[in-house]
Amino acid sequence: MKNKTEPVEVGCPKRKHAEIIYLPKEEVPRCPKCKTQMINFRLTGLLPLTPS
């Protein structure tokens, strides 16, 4: 299915603020505190922000 959305945890690499977004439906947001582009921690190989 092409239109399937998937929950993804994104976070600010500076402030460690995390959010759950749904791809491809939503765009990756900017941090509300420092305006840095948030990144997908799972795709970058960094540890997730919340414990599993």
C-alpha positions as CSV (number, residue, x, y, z in Angstrom):
1,M,0.0,0.0,0.0
2,K,1.4,3.3,-1.1
3,N,-0.7,5.5,1.3
4,K,0.2,3.7,4.5
5,T,1.4,6.0,7.2
6,E,4.0,5.0,9.7
7,P,4.7,6.5,13.1
8,V,8.2,7.8,13.5
9,E,10.0,9.4,16.4
10,V,11.8,12.6,15.5
11,G,13.8,14.8,17.8
12,C,15.9,17.9,18.1
13,P,19.6,17.0,18.2
14,K,20.3,20.1,20.4
15,R,17.5,20.2,22.9
16,K,16.4,16.5,22.8
17,H,12.8,17.5,22.4
18,A,10.9,14.5,20.8
19,E,7.7,14.1,18.9
20,I,5.9,11.3,17.1
21,I,4.9,12.1,13.5
22,Y,3.3,10.1,10.8
23,L,5.2,9.7,7.5
24,P,4.6,10.3,4.7
25,K,1.5,12.3,5.8
26,E,3.4,14.9,7.9
27,E,6.5,16.9,7.3
28,V,9.4,16.7,9.8
29,P,9.0,19.7,12.0
30,R,11.4,22.2,13.5
31,C,12.1,22.3,17.2
32,P,9.6,24.7,18.9
33,K,12.3,26.0,21.2
34,C,15.4,26.5,19.0
35,K,14.0,26.1,15.5
36,T,16.5,23.5,14.5
37,Q,15.3,20.9,12.0
38,M,14.4,17.7,13.8
39,I,15.8,14.4,12.6
40,N,14.7,10.8,12.6
41,F,16.9,9.2,15.2
42,R,16.3,5.7,14.0
43,L,17.4,6.5,10.4
44,T,20.5,8.3,11.6
45,G,21.6,5.4,13.7
46,L,21.4,7.4,16.9
47,L,19.7,6.0,20.0
48,P,16.0,6.7,20.4
49,L,15.0,9.5,22.8
50,T,12.6,7.3,24.8
51,P,13.4,4.0,26.3
52,S,12.1,0.9,24.6
